[in-house]
Structure formats: C-alpha cells, structure tokens
Amino acid sequence: MGKRTPVAVGLDGRWAAFPRSPESIIPLLQEVQQREGFISEQDCARVAEHARAPMSTVFGVATFYAQFRLRRPGRHTIRVCEGTACHVLGSDRVMEACKELLGVDVGGTTADGVLTLESVRCLGCCSLSPAVMVDGVIHARVGRKEIEKIVADCRKDAS
C-alpha cells in the first residue's frame, strides 16, 4: 500500500480556514474523512494539534459519532436498512446473509478490502423494503438471491 499524503495545515490551504480551537474538531474530522475515506490515529493527532485539544478529546469525538470511520472502508460498502418497515419484511435475514457471504460482522471489511458491511437505521425508502444501499444506489425488496448477486458484482468489479 502506498504512503498516505499527510493531511496538514498548508497542504492545500483548507485547514487555514478552521480556527485553532476545539470547536474545529468535528469539521476537521469531516475534512479528513472526506479526503481519506477514514480517520487514522495519525490524523486524530494532527486534528488535536490544530484544534489545540487533547488527543483523547479528538478520539472521543471520532468514536462517539457514527459518521466517522476509524478503519479504511472497503472499495464497496453495503448498507442494510434495519428500520421498522425493513425489519418487519426481513432485513434481519438480509443482514445474516451478508455476514455469511462476506465473513464479517457489521462494521467489518472483507480481508481482500473489497466490501464493508454497515447497518443503518433507515434509508428513507420504506415502500421498497427490505432495502439495501450499495455505494449510494438503493436495491429494493432484497433477499438472499439479490445479496448474492450484489456481492458477486462487487467482487467482479474489484478484480
């Protein structure tokens, strides 16, 4: 794996717009994640330095909010909706099929780095239940057969 470009003040001038105070922690973490796809321990240290906050505070914020990832995600992300409508129509079976096919639990990424599995509370498309989102695309009325095809397509795309 190639060396990561350090996210730092002055790299492209973006951080200069953020005040050097703890109020900048969340927007700085968002900036890092947008650029890198996740937030490393090194990135937390840089945010702490810029925001003039303890590393423990930055790490606490990064782990508290579900929007932040502390591990590199897979090339593709499968998000299984577990909202009420999806749950009633079988999202638990969809999630179990995903776990089995991928060999990971919720929040995990396959060993080959191709797929990450996530659970979401609601995708906002209850009439399409059970629904799954793959890389921002909604798949409606998903069952095991559809999950198998989605996984196969993602793996094919990655090779």
HELIX and SHEET records of a PDB file:
HELIX    1   1 ARG A   14  ALA A   17  5                                   4    
HELIX    2   2 PRO A   22  SER A   24  5                                   3    
HELIX    3   3 ILE A   25  GLU A   36  1                                  12    
HELIX    4   4 GLU A   41  ALA A   51  1                                  11    
HELIX    5   5 MET A   55  PHE A   64  1                                  10    
HELIX    6   6 THR A   84  VAL A   88  1                                   5    
HELIX    7   7 SER A   91  LEU A  102  1                                  12    
HELIX    8   8 CYS A  126  LEU A  128  5                                   3    
HELIX    9   9 ARG A  144  ALA A  158  1                                  15    
SHEET    1   A 4 LEU A 115  VAL A 120  0                                        
SHEET    2   A 4 HIS A  76  CYS A  81  1                                        
SHEET    3   A 4 VAL A 132  VAL A 134 -1                                        
SHEET    4   A 4 VAL A 137  HIS A 139 -1                                        
END                                                                             
